[in-house]
Structure formats: C-alpha cells, structure tokens
Amino acid sequence: MKSIDIGTMSYDEAFKLRLQIALRYQAVKIRAVSDNPEKFDEYISQRVAAIESIIGKDVLVSEGGKTIYP
C-alpha cells in the first residue's frame, strides 16, 4: 500500500482531502449508532470516491506521523 503525508501536499489539495476524510469519519461514527445504518452507506461510498479521486486507491494517508485514512 502506498503512503502519503498530507503535509507534503499543496494547501488547497490538503484541505480538500482533510475535509473528505473528516466527513467520512463522522458518517461512519453516526452510522454506528443509527437505527437505520444502511442509509449512510451511499454517502460513505461517495466520500471514499472523493478521497480516491484526490489521492488514488489503496493509499494510506498520514499527518504528523499519525494515520488518518483509512
């Protein structure tokens, strides 16, 4: 698996990536406690697709030595 440190990216690209990772993270957390978790599946898939459009597939993202995605 390829690895990328978010600190090596341009500000705009890093911002977009952080945003998509945060949105996905929150959706996964909400899905875990939802009465209807399957309604979050499509949204999570969309966030993953947005992340992959920025960095590609099978890429580990880190920031300051801490893994933030996947």
N, CA, C and O atoms as a Tinker XYZ file with bonds, in Angstrom:
   280  protein
     1  N      0.848000   -1.184000    0.000000    73     2
     2  CA     0.000000    0.000000    0.000000    64     1     3
     3  C      0.884000    1.234000    0.000000    63     2     4     5
     4  O      1.831000    1.343000    0.779000    81     3
     5  N      0.560000    2.148000   -0.877000    73     3     6
     6  CA     1.274000    3.413000   -0.984000    64     5     7
     7  C      0.922000    4.302000    0.215000    63     6     8     9
     8  O     -0.160000    4.174000    0.789000    81     7
     9  N      1.820000    5.182000    0.581000    73     7    10
    10  CA     1.607000    6.070000    1.720000    64     9    11
    11  C      1.907000    7.508000    1.316000    63    10    12    13
    12  O      2.815000    7.775000    0.529000    81    11
    13  N      1.121000    8.428000    1.872000    73    11    14
    14  CA     1.338000    9.852000    1.604000    64    13    15
    15  C      1.161000   10.628000    2.898000    63    14    16    17
    16  O      0.257000   10.348000    3.686000    81    15
    17  N      2.033000   11.605000    3.109000    73    15    18
    18  CA     1.897000   12.508000    4.253000    64    17    19
    19  C      1.186000   13.751000    3.756000    63    18    20    21
    20  O      1.613000   14.379000    2.787000    81    19
    21  N      0.119000   14.094000    4.414000    73    19    22
    22  CA    -0.714000   15.217000    3.977000    64    21    23
    23  C      0.061000   16.542000    4.009000    63    22    24    25
    24  O     -0.302000   17.487000    3.310000    81    23
    25  N      1.109000   16.611000    4.804000    73    23    26
    26  CA     1.927000   17.812000    4.890000    64    25    27
    27  C      2.735000   18.086000    3.633000    63    26    28    29
    28  O      3.250000   19.191000    3.464000    81    27
    29  N      2.855000   17.109000    2.752000    73    27    30
    30  CA     3.612000   17.291000    1.515000    64    29    31
    31  C      2.737000   17.799000    0.372000    63    30    32    33
    32  O      3.232000   18.064000   -0.724000    81    31
    33  N      1.445000   17.933000    0.629000    73    31    34
    34  CA     0.507000   18.363000   -0.410000    64    33    35
    35  C      0.343000   19.881000   -0.391000    63    34    36    37
    36  O      0.675000   20.537000    0.597000    81    35
    37  N     -0.171000   20.429000   -1.491000    73    35    38
    38  CA    -0.468000   21.857000   -1.521000    64    37    39
    39  C     -1.579000   22.147000   -0.517000    63    38    40    41
    40  O     -2.330000   21.247000   -0.141000    81    39
    41  N     -1.681000   23.387000   -0.090000    73    39    42
    42  CA    -2.677000   23.761000    0.911000    64    41    43
    43  C     -4.089000   23.405000    0.458000    63    42    44    45
    44  O     -4.850000   22.800000    1.212000    81    43
    45  N     -4.442000   23.779000   -0.774000    73    43    46
    46  CA    -5.797000   23.532000   -1.275000    64    45    47
    47  C     -6.106000   22.043000   -1.370000    63    46    48    49
    48  O     -7.180000   21.597000   -0.966000    81    47
    49  N     -5.172000   21.287000   -1.898000    73    47    50
    50  CA    -5.376000   19.849000   -2.043000    64    49    51
    51  C     -5.467000   19.179000   -0.671000    63    50    52    53
    52  O     -6.307000   18.303000   -0.465000    81    51
    53  N     -4.613000   19.580000    0.260000    73    51    54
    54  CA    -4.635000   19.025000    1.616000    64    53    55
    55  C     -5.952000   19.369000    2.318000    63    54    56    57
    56  O     -6.512000   18.533000    3.027000    81    55
    57  N     -6.443000   20.581000    2.128000    73    55    58
    58  CA    -7.713000   20.991000    2.731000    64    57    59
    59  C     -8.858000   20.127000    2.220000    63    58    60    61
    60  O     -9.672000   19.639000    3.003000    81    59
    61  N     -8.919000   19.940000    0.901000    73    59    62
    62  CA    -9.975000   19.124000    0.304000    64    61    63
    63  C     -9.916000   17.684000    0.814000    63    62    64    65
    64  O    -10.946000   17.075000    1.103000    81    63
    65  N     -8.710000   17.153000    0.921000    73    63    66
    66  CA    -8.544000   15.785000    1.400000    64    65    67
    67  C     -8.943000   15.660000    2.867000    63    66    68    69
    68  O     -9.662000   14.733000    3.241000    81    67
    69  N     -8.476000   16.593000    3.700000    73    67    70
    70  CA    -8.862000   16.572000    5.123000    64    69    71
    71  C    -10.377000   16.656000    5.295000    63    70    72    73
    72  O    -10.950000   15.958000    6.131000    81    71
    73  N    -11.017000   17.503000    4.509000    73    71    74
    74  CA   -12.464000   17.672000    4.576000    64    73    75
    75  C    -13.182000   16.357000    4.251000    63    74    76    77
    76  O    -14.079000   15.943000    4.986000    81    75
    77  N    -12.798000   15.714000    3.174000    73    75    78
    78  CA   -13.448000   14.458000    2.783000    64    77    79
    79  C    -13.196000   13.351000    3.816000    63    78    80    81
    80  O    -14.091000   12.558000    4.107000    81    79
    81  N    -11.997000   13.299000    4.359000    73    79    82
    82  CA   -11.684000   12.306000    5.390000    64    81    83
    83  C    -12.525000   12.565000    6.638000    63    82    84    85
    84  O    -13.049000   11.625000    7.237000    81    83
    85  N    -12.657000   13.822000    7.032000    73    83    86
    86  CA   -13.455000   14.165000    8.213000    64    85    87
    87  C    -14.931000   13.845000    7.999000    63    86    88    89
    88  O    -15.588000   13.323000    8.900000    81    87
    89  N    -15.454000   14.152000    6.823000    73    87    90
    90  CA   -16.853000   13.853000    6.530000    64    89    91
    91  C    -17.105000   12.347000    6.561000    63    90    92    93
    92  O    -18.122000   11.895000    7.086000    81    91
    93  N    -16.186000   11.581000    6.004000    73    91    94
    94  CA   -16.320000   10.128000    6.027000    64    93    95
    95  C    -16.261000    9.603000    7.455000    63    94    96    97
    96  O    -17.067000    8.759000    7.845000    81    95
    97  N    -15.318000   10.097000    8.225000    73    95    98
    98  CA   -15.150000    9.672000    9.620000    64    97    99
    99  C    -16.422000    9.918000   10.430000    63    98   100   101
   100  O    -16.873000    9.041000   11.167000    81    99
   101  N    -16.993000   11.105000   10.293000    73    99   102
   102  CA   -18.213000   11.434000   11.028000    64   101   103
   103  C    -19.387000   10.554000   10.590000    63   102   104   105
   104  O    -20.174000   10.107000   11.424000    81   103
   105  N    -19.504000   10.308000    9.294000    73   103   106
   106  CA   -20.583000    9.461000    8.790000    64   105   107
   107  C    -20.463000    8.036000    9.321000    63   106   108   109
   108  O    -21.470000    7.411000    9.653000    81   107
   109  N    -19.253000    7.523000    9.400000    73   107   110
   110  CA   -19.037000    6.178000    9.937000    64   109   111
   111  C    -19.436000    6.131000   11.412000    63   110   112   113
   112  O    -20.058000    5.166000   11.857000    81   111
   113  N    -19.082000    7.164000   12.165000    73   111   114
   114  CA   -19.444000    7.210000   13.585000    64   113   115
   115  C    -20.959000    7.301000   13.765000    63   114   116   117
   116  O    -21.522000    6.616000   14.620000    81   115
   117  N    -21.614000    8.127000   12.979000    73   115   118
   118  CA   -23.066000    8.263000   13.079000    64   117   119
   119  C    -23.753000    6.971000   12.645000    63   118   120   121
   120  O    -24.735000    6.549000   13.256000    81   119
   121  N    -23.237000    6.351000   11.597000    73   119   122
   122  CA   -23.804000    5.084000   11.114000    64   121   123
   123  C    -23.793000    4.027000   12.209000    63   122   124   125
   124  O    -24.732000    3.242000   12.334000    81   123
   125  N    -22.730000    4.011000   12.997000    73   123   126
   126  CA   -22.577000    3.002000   14.047000    64   125   127
   127  C    -23.670000    3.083000   15.114000    63   126   128   129
   128  O    -23.974000    2.076000   15.753000    81   127
   129  N    -24.255000    4.242000   15.316000    73   127   130
   130  CA   -25.285000    4.396000   16.350000    64   129   131
   131  C    -26.677000    4.652000   15.769000    63   130   132   133
   132  O    -27.630000    4.881000   16.514000    81   131
   133  N    -26.791000    4.616000   14.463000    73   131   134
   134  CA   -28.062000    4.901000   13.801000    64   133   135
   135  C    -29.019000    3.712000   13.871000    63   134   136   137
   136  O    -28.597000    2.556000   13.881000    81   135
   137  N    -30.303000    4.018000   13.919000    73   135   138
   138  CA   -31.334000    2.987000   13.847000    64   137   139
   139  C    -31.477000    2.446000   12.425000    63   138   140   141
   140  O    -32.005000    1.355000   12.212000    81   139
   141  N    -31.003000    3.220000   11.469000    73   139   142
   142  CA   -31.096000    2.841000   10.062000    64   141   143
   143  C    -29.717000    3.042000    9.405000    63   142   144   145
   144  O    -29.562000    3.935000    8.572000    81   143
   145  N    -28.728000    2.230000    9.764000    73   143   146
   146  CA   -27.353000    2.469000    9.320000    64   145   147
   147  C    -27.144000    2.386000    7.812000    63   146   148   149
   148  O    -26.259000    3.054000    7.276000    81   147
   149  N    -27.944000    1.578000    7.121000    73   147   150
   150  CA   -27.732000    1.420000    5.684000    64   149   151
   151  C    -27.978000    2.702000    4.895000    63   150   152   153
   152  O    -27.510000    2.821000    3.763000    81   151
   153  N    -28.686000    3.646000    5.457000    73   151   154
   154  CA   -28.910000    4.902000    4.737000    64   153   155
   155  C    -27.622000    5.739000    4.638000    63   154   156   157
   156  O    -27.570000    6.697000    3.867000    81   155
   157  N    -26.603000    5.389000    5.399000    73   155   158
   158  CA   -25.326000    6.102000    5.347000    64   157   159
   159  C    -24.337000    5.476000    4.372000    63   158   160   161
   160  O    -23.317000    6.084000    4.047000    81   159
   161  N    -24.627000    4.278000    3.908000    73   159   162
   162  CA   -23.686000    3.553000    3.051000    64   161   163
   163  C    -23.349000    4.309000    1.761000    63   162   164   165
   164  O    -22.180000    4.397000    1.385000    81   163
   165  N    -24.350000    4.847000    1.092000    73   163   166
   166  CA   -24.116000    5.570000   -0.159000    64   165   167
   167  C    -23.285000    6.836000    0.098000    63   166   168   169
   168  O    -22.370000    7.144000   -0.666000    81   167
   169  N    -23.598000    7.553000    1.154000    73   167   170
   170  CA   -22.850000    8.771000    1.485000    64   169   171
   171  C    -21.389000    8.436000    1.779000    63   170   172   173
   172  O    -20.487000    9.132000    1.312000    81   171
   173  N    -21.155000    7.383000    2.544000    73   171   174
   174  CA   -19.782000    6.965000    2.854000    64   173   175
   175  C    -19.057000    6.565000    1.581000    63   174   176   177
   176  O    -17.885000    6.898000    1.406000    81   175
   177  N    -19.735000    5.859000    0.695000    73   175   178
   178  CA   -19.135000    5.473000   -0.589000    64   177   179
   179  C    -18.759000    6.702000   -1.418000    63   178   180   181
   180  O    -17.721000    6.717000   -2.079000    81   179
   181  N    -19.599000    7.717000   -1.378000    73   179   182
   182  CA   -19.305000    8.960000   -2.099000    64   181   183
   183  C    -18.075000    9.652000   -1.523000    63   182   184   185
   184  O    -17.258000   10.190000   -2.270000    81   183
   185  N    -17.938000    9.641000   -0.200000    73   183   186
   186  CA   -16.767000   10.254000    0.425000    64   185   187
   187  C    -15.495000    9.479000    0.045000    63   186   188   189
   188  O    -14.463000   10.082000   -0.248000    81   187
   189  N    -15.576000    8.162000    0.051000    73   187   190
   190  CA   -14.426000    7.338000   -0.338000    64   189   191
   191  C    -14.051000    7.626000   -1.792000    63   190   192   193
   192  O    -12.869000    7.747000   -2.111000    81   191
   193  N    -15.035000    7.735000   -2.665000    73   191   194
   194  CA   -14.763000    8.049000   -4.067000    64   193   195
   195  C    -14.099000    9.419000   -4.200000    63   194   196   197
   196  O    -13.190000    9.588000   -5.013000    81   195
   197  N    -14.543000   10.394000   -3.414000    73   195   198
   198  CA   -13.932000   11.727000   -3.451000    64   197   199
   199  C    -12.487000   11.673000   -2.969000    63   198   200   201
   200  O    -11.613000   12.326000   -3.538000    81   199
   201  N    -12.242000   10.901000   -1.929000    73   199   202
   202  CA   -10.870000   10.746000   -1.409000    64   201   203
   203  C     -9.992000   10.087000   -2.467000    63   202   204   205
   204  O     -8.874000   10.533000   -2.726000    81   203
   205  N    -10.508000    9.021000   -3.074000    73   203   206
   206  CA    -9.733000    8.309000   -4.088000    64   205   207
   207  C     -9.486000    9.164000   -5.326000    63   206   208   209
   208  O     -8.475000    8.982000   -6.005000    81   207
   209  N    -10.382000   10.085000   -5.630000    73   207   210
   210  CA   -10.154000   10.963000   -6.777000    64   209   211
   211  C     -9.010000   11.945000   -6.507000    63   210   212   213
   212  O     -8.384000   12.452000   -7.438000    81   211
   213  N     -8.747000   12.204000   -5.236000    73   211   214
   214  CA    -7.659000   13.110000   -4.872000    64   213   215
   215  C     -6.326000   12.379000   -4.795000    63   214   216   217
   216  O     -5.315000   12.871000   -5.295000    81   215
   217  N     -6.322000   11.200000   -4.167000    73   215   218
   218  CA    -5.051000   10.510000   -3.892000    64   217   219
   219  C     -4.888000    9.172000   -4.586000    63   218   220   221
   220  O     -3.789000    8.618000   -4.588000    81   219
   221  N     -5.948000    8.634000   -5.177000    73   219   222
   222  CA    -5.889000    7.316000   -5.798000    64   221   223
   223  C     -6.335000    6.243000   -4.822000    63   222   224   225
   224  O     -6.657000    6.517000   -3.666000    81   223
   225  N     -6.346000    5.005000   -5.321000    73   223   226
   226  CA    -6.809000    3.883000   -4.499000    64   225   227
   227  C     -5.670000    3.278000   -3.712000    63   226   228   229
   228  O     -4.504000    3.408000   -4.084000    81   227
   229  N     -6.012000    2.621000   -2.628000    73   227   230
   230  CA    -5.058000    1.896000   -1.787000    64   229   231
   231  C     -3.904000    2.776000   -1.321000    63   230   232   233
   232  O     -2.737000    2.399000   -1.436000    81   231
   233  N     -4.241000    3.948000   -0.796000    73   231   234
   234  CA    -3.236000    4.883000   -0.293000    64   233   235
   235  C     -3.509000    5.163000    1.179000    63   234   236   237
   236  O     -4.629000    5.490000    1.570000    81   235
   237  N     -2.476000    5.028000    1.972000    73   235   238
   238  CA    -2.542000    5.346000    3.394000    64   237   239
   239  C     -2.187000    6.818000    3.553000    63   238   240   241
   240  O     -1.174000    7.268000    3.018000    81   239
   241  N     -2.999000    7.569000    4.275000    73   239   242
   242  CA    -2.758000    8.993000    4.484000    64   241   243
   243  C     -2.357000    9.212000    5.930000    63   242   244   245
   244  O     -3.028000    8.741000    6.849000    81   243
   245  N     -1.266000    9.926000    6.128000    73   243   246
   246  CA    -0.827000   10.246000    7.473000    64   245   247
   247  C     -0.632000   11.754000    7.612000    63   246   248   249
   248  O     -0.475000   12.483000    6.632000    81   247
   249  N     -0.650000   12.180000    8.853000    73   247   250
   250  CA    -0.406000   13.589000    9.164000    64   249   251
   251  C      0.373000   13.631000   10.463000    63   250   252   253
   252  O     -0.111000   13.188000   11.504000    81   251
   253  N      1.564000   14.156000   10.397000    73   251   254
   254  CA     2.415000   14.228000   11.588000    64   253   255
   255  C      2.720000   12.861000   12.180000    63   254   256   257
   256  O      2.829000   12.725000   13.399000    81   255
   257  N      2.857000   11.851000   11.335000    73   255   258
   258  CA     3.175000   10.515000   11.799000    64   257   259
   259  C      1.969000    9.681000   12.233000    63   258   260   261
   260  O      2.124000    8.507000   12.569000    81   259
   261  N      0.783000   10.263000   12.230000    73   259   262
   262  CA    -0.439000    9.560000   12.639000    64   261   263
   263  C     -1.262000    9.227000   11.393000    63   262   264   265
   264  O     -1.495000   10.089000   10.546000    81   263
   265  N     -1.692000    7.987000   11.293000    73   263   266
   266  CA    -2.530000    7.571000   10.168000    64   265   267
   267  C     -3.927000    8.153000   10.322000    63   266   268   269
   268  O     -4.567000    7.968000   11.358000    81   267
   269  N     -4.405000    8.858000    9.297000    73   267   270
   270  CA    -5.739000    9.436000    9.342000    64   269   271
   271  C     -6.684000    8.805000    8.336000    63   270   272   273
   272  O     -7.893000    9.028000    8.407000    81   271
   273  N     -6.166000    8.029000    7.405000    73   271   274
   274  CA    -7.006000    7.310000    6.436000    64   273   275
   275  C     -6.216000    6.153000    5.899000    63   274   276   277
   276  O     -5.033000    6.342000    5.614000    81   275
   277  N     -6.757000    4.985000    5.736000    73   275   278
   278  CA    -8.118000    4.581000    6.008000    64   277   279
   279  C     -8.242000    4.355000    7.450000    63   278   280
   280  O     -9.319000    4.000000    7.929000    81   279
